[in-house]
Amino acid sequence: MRKKIVAGNWKMNLDYNEGLSLFSEVINIVKDEITGTQEAIVCSPFIHLHSLVQLAKGYDKVSVGAQNAHQAESGAYTGEISAKQIKSVGAQYVILGHSERRQYFGETNQLLAQKTDTALKNELKPIFCIGETLQEREANEHFGIIKAQLEEGVFHLSETDFAKLVIAYEPVWAIGTGVTASSDQAQEIHAFIRKEIAAKYGEATAEATTILYGGSCNPKNAAELFAQPDIDGGLIGGASLKSRDFADIVKVFN
């Protein structure tokens, strides 16, 4: 049975104390709600990582991740952070390829392939994001875009390494807009992604891969989305900044 995950992405929000307070609230609410193959992940700004890892000790179903990592192991890259540095504070996950990184920082599929390799080399589990813009969807190019993001970003990996990934589908047109893809639209893309994985790595790997929905998921629509056969949870943005909302999404699996 593939893992069910709700991952929060705080983006560039919360100062140090605000982050610790929120995470403490989240743990206290969800600690008895997460069972079986479920996992809650919080991907915070770098300033929080070490302290959140310490707070999460003893809760094996609550994990911490970063929101980005550089493709190089180390070097003269002022203002950047390496996968080794992230791993050294105890974080387990890293978001790669988020649509905001692609849009605002020009991250390409080829660059993300390098970042994925470096993250895996340093024993971080990538949450690899893919998805189409509104223009691409309206032009009926979304399947081709998603296929290219997979092929150029992660399909160079061995089957063993690919199995360490979590895939997150982000309809870019539904991020921060309050617009959500319908459950049918989301399921259609998730099924397509799983089909592409199966074509590359086989049915067993495809069925074991966790695929998250990452487009304005909230407590009101989470149950309908997570009920779809190929949606295994969510990558949560705005709702992850409110402990009760995030916890309510986690509780959907129960």
C-alpha positions in Angstrom: 0.0 0.0 0.0 1.4 3.4 -1.0 2.0 6.0 1.6 -0.6 8.7 2.2 1.0 12.1 2.8 -0.2 15.6 3.7 2.8 18.0 3.2 2.6 21.6 4.3 4.6 24.2 2.4 5.0 27.4 4.4 6.7 29.2 1.6 8.3 32.5 2.7 6.1 33.0 5.7 6.5 33.0 9.5 9.3 34.3 11.6 11.3 31.9 13.8 9.0 32.0 16.9 5.8 31.9 14.8 7.1 28.8 13.0 7.9 27.0 16.2 4.5 27.9 17.7 2.6 26.7 14.6 4.5 23.4 14.4 4.0 22.7 18.1 0.2 23.2 17.6 0.2 21.0 14.5 2.0 18.1 16.4 -0.3 18.4 19.4 -3.4 18.1 17.2 -2.3 15.4 14.7 -0.1 13.2 16.9 -2.9 10.7 17.6 -4.6 11.1 14.2 -1.8 9.7 11.9 -1.8 5.9 11.6 -0.8 3.2 9.3 0.9 4.4 6.1 0.1 8.0 6.7 2.6 10.8 7.2 2.5 14.5 7.8 5.4 16.6 6.5 6.1 20.3 7.1 8.4 22.0 4.6 9.5 25.2 6.3 11.9 28.1 5.6 15.5 27.2 6.3 15.6 29.1 9.6 13.2 26.7 11.2 14.5 23.3 10.1 16.8 22.4 13.0 14.3 23.4 15.6 11.3 21.7 13.9 13.4 18.5 13.7 14.0 18.6 17.4 10.3 19.2 18.1 9.3 16.3 15.9 11.5 13.8 17.7 9.4 10.9 19.1 6.8 11.4 16.4 7.7 9.0 13.6 4.7 10.0 11.5 5.7 13.7 11.4 8.6 14.7 9.2 10.4 18.0 8.3 11.5 19.1 4.9 13.1 22.1 3.1 11.6 24.0 0.2 14.6 24.0 -2.1 18.3 22.9 -2.3 21.1 23.8 -4.7 22.3 21.4 -7.3 26.0 21.6 -6.2 27.4 19.8 -3.3 29.1 23.0 -2.0 30.8 26.1 -3.4 30.7 29.8 -3.9 27.0 30.2 -4.2 26.2 33.0 -1.8 22.7 32.8 -0.3 22.1 29.2 -1.4 21.9 26.0 0.7 23.1 22.5 0.0 21.4 19.2 0.3 24.2 18.2 2.7 23.4 21.2 5.0 19.7 20.4 5.0 20.4 16.7 5.8 22.8 17.7 8.6 20.1 19.3 10.7 17.9 16.1 10.4 15.4 17.1 7.7 14.2 14.2 5.6 12.5 15.8 2.6 13.0 18.6 0.1 10.6 20.2 -2.3 12.1 20.5 -5.8 10.6 22.0 -8.9 7.8 24.0 -7.3 6.0 26.1 -9.8 7.1 29.3 -8.1 10.8 28.2 -8.4 10.2 27.4 -12.1 8.4 30.7 -12.7 10.4 33.2 -10.6 13.8 31.7 -10.6 13.8 30.1 -14.1 14.4 26.5 -12.9 14.4 24.2 -15.9 13.8 20.4 -16.1 17.5 19.9 -16.7 18.5 21.9 -13.6 15.9 20.0 -11.5 17.4 16.7 -12.7 20.7 17.8 -11.2 19.0 19.0 -8.0 17.2 15.6 -7.7 20.5 13.7 -8.1 22.2 15.8 -5.4 19.3 15.5 -3.0 19.2 11.7 -3.4 23.0 11.5 -3.0 22.6 13.2 0.3 19.7 10.9 1.4 17.0 13.5 1.1 13.6 12.5 -0.3 12.5 14.8 -3.1 8.9 16.0 -3.4 9.1 16.6 -7.1 6.6 19.1 -8.4 5.1 19.1 -11.9 2.2 20.9 -13.5 0.9 23.1 -16.3 0.0 26.8 -16.5 -3.5 28.0 -17.5 -2.2 28.9 -21.0 -0.8 25.4 -21.5 -4.0 23.8 -20.3 -6.2 26.0 -22.5 -3.9 25.1 -25.5 -4.4 21.5 -24.6 -0.7 21.1 -24.0 -0.9 20.0 -20.4 -0.3 16.3 -21.0 2.8 17.0 -23.1 4.1 19.5 -20.6 3.7 17.0 -17.7 5.3 14.2 -19.7 8.3 16.3 -20.5 8.7 17.4 -16.9 8.8 13.8 -15.8 11.1 12.6 -18.7 13.6 15.4 -18.4 13.4 15.9 -14.6 13.3 12.4 -13.0 13.1 9.6 -15.6 16.8 9.4 -15.8 16.8 7.8 -12.4 17.2 4.2 -11.7 14.1 2.4 -10.5 15.6 2.1 -7.0 16.2 5.9 -6.8 12.9 6.8 -8.4 11.1 4.8 -5.8 12.4 7.3 -3.2 10.5 10.2 -4.7 7.1 11.7 -4.0 5.5 13.3 -7.0 3.3 16.4 -6.5 1.0 17.6 -9.3 0.4 21.4 -9.2 -2.1 22.9 -11.6 -0.3 26.3 -11.7 -3.5 28.0 -12.5 -4.9 26.8 -9.1 -2.1 27.9 -6.8 -2.8 30.9 -4.6 -5.8 31.8 -6.8 -8.5 30.1 -4.8 -9.4 28.1 -7.9 -9.2 24.4 -7.5 -9.1 21.8 -10.2 -12.2 19.6 -10.0 -11.7 16.2 -8.5 -12.2 14.7 -11.9 -9.6 17.0 -13.5 -7.1 16.2 -10.7 -7.8 12.5 -11.0 -7.3 12.6 -14.8 -3.8 14.0 -14.4 -2.8 11.9 -11.5 -3.9 8.8 -13.5 -1.9 10.0 -16.5 1.2 10.5 -14.3 0.9 7.0 -12.9 0.5 5.6 -16.4 3.7 7.4 -17.5 5.6 6.0 -14.5 4.3 2.5 -15.3 5.5 2.8 -18.9 9.0 3.8 -17.6 9.4 1.7 -14.5 6.6 -0.9 -14.5 3.3 -1.3 -12.8 4.7 -2.2 -9.4 6.7 1.0 -9.1 3.8 3.1 -10.4 1.4 1.6 -7.9 3.9 2.3 -5.1 4.5 5.9 -6.0 2.8 8.5 -3.8 1.3 11.3 -6.0 0.1 14.4 -4.2 -2.3 17.1 -5.3 -1.0 20.6 -4.9 -3.5 23.2 -6.0 -5.4 25.1 -3.4 -6.3 22.1 -1.3 -8.2 23.0 1.9 -10.4 21.4 4.6 -13.5 21.8 2.4 -12.3 20.0 -0.7 -9.7 17.6 0.7 -12.1 14.7 1.3 -13.4 14.7 -2.3 -9.9 15.1 -3.8 -8.3 12.4 -1.6 -11.2 10.0 -2.4 -9.9 9.8 -6.0 -8.1 6.5 -6.6 -4.8 8.1 -7.8 -4.6 11.0 -5.4 -2.6 10.1 -2.3 -2.7 13.3 -0.4 -1.8 16.9 -0.8 1.0 19.5 -0.9 -0.7 22.3 1.1 0.1 25.9 0.8 -2.0 28.6 2.5 -4.0 26.1 4.6 -0.7 24.8 6.2 -0.3 28.2 7.9 -3.3 27.5 10.1 -2.8 24.6 12.5 -6.5 23.7 12.6 -6.9 23.7 8.8 -3.8 21.6 8.3 -4.8 19.2 10.9 -8.3 18.9 9.4 -6.8 18.0 6.1 -4.6 15.3 7.8 -7.7 13.9 9.5 -9.4 13.4 6.1 -7.7 10.0 5.8 -9.5 8.8 8.9 
